[in-house]
Amino acid sequence: MLASGLTKFGFRIRTRSGMTVDNLVIQGRDLEDAQRKLRQMYIHCEVLQCTAQRPPAPANASNFEEVIGLLTK
């Protein structure tokens, strides 16, 4: 589960040696925070693509009454 206020960002980068890294996921408070963390790990990298990844919606979202009904059975 994600900590409060953190978003996952997906990156596609080119390292300083020229290799391409796909599907690199970093959590951050915002895009700037995630890029700062990225550049600490991959010094002098080139960001080719960046996307914010949203967590999937829960498959079975229940309301309060349904939960109470399950607990009292």
Phi and psi in degrees as a GROMACS rama.xvg file:
@    title "Ramachandran Plot"
@    xaxis  label "Phi"
@    yaxis  label "Psi"
@TYPE xy
-74.3625  143.349  LEU-2
-69.8222  156.04  ALA-3
-59.71  130.384  SER-4
84.2011  2.20931  GLY-5
-102.561  142.2  LEU-6
-122.727  145.954  THR-7
-89.3403  134.323  LYS-8
-119.322  131.282  PHE-9
-97.9572  132.513  GLY-10
-122.669  149.693  PHE-11
-123.753  120.363  ARG-12
-128.949  163.481  ILE-13
-116.681  123.054  ARG-14
-73.8245  169.398  THR-15
-65.3121  -20.4972  ARG-16
-87.8093  -2.92937  SER-17
99.6597  -3.79321  GLY-18
-77.1926  145.132  MET-19
-97.6468  133.292  THR-20
-116.855  120.071  VAL-21
-102.393  158.019  ASP-22
55.7139  44.2139  ASN-23
-91.2961  115.356  LEU-24
-109.948  128.446  VAL-25
-133.339  135.26  ILE-26
-87.7684  144.463  GLN-27
-160.632  162.161  GLY-28
-66.1089  -35.3339  ARG-29
-153.324  -178.179  ASP-30
-61.8217  -40.7585  LEU-31
-62.0347  -40.2975  GLU-32
-65.7584  -43.1775  ASP-33
-65.2693  -40.5656  ALA-34
-66.8336  -35.5733  GLN-35
-62.0736  -44.9947  ARG-36
-64.0585  -40.2738  LYS-37
-59.7533  -45.8222  LEU-38
-72.621  -17.7568  ARG-39
-72.9745  -34.2293  GLN-40
-85.5671  -38.6612  MET-41
-120.226  86.5769  TYR-42
-68.7696  134.629  ILE-43
62.8386  31.1522  HIS-44
-83.1996  162.244  CYS-45
-112.486  122.971  GLU-46
-81.0095  118.136  VAL-47
-91.1458  -33.3075  LEU-48
-156.925  146.228  GLN-49
-143.432  133.315  CYS-50
-136.972  141.971  THR-51
-84.0441  130.513  ALA-52
-103.304  122.926  GLN-53
-91.5848  139.228  ARG-54
-67.0605  144.675  PRO-55
-66.0631  147.549  PRO-56
-67.6704  143.881  ALA-57
-61.203  138.98  PRO-58
-67.1999  -35.7862  ALA-59
-125.509  76.3089  ASN-60
-76.2373  120.505  ALA-61
-106.745  151.513  SER-62
-95.0226  174.006  ASN-63
-59.8548  -42.3712  PHE-64
-64.1321  -38.2966  GLU-65
-65.3522  -39.4697  GLU-66
-65.9474  -44.5616  VAL-67
-62.5948  -39.903  ILE-68
-60.8904  -38.8337  GLY-69
-68.9563  -36.2253  LEU-70
-73.6589  -28.9113  LEU-71
-91.7456  0.210675  THR-72
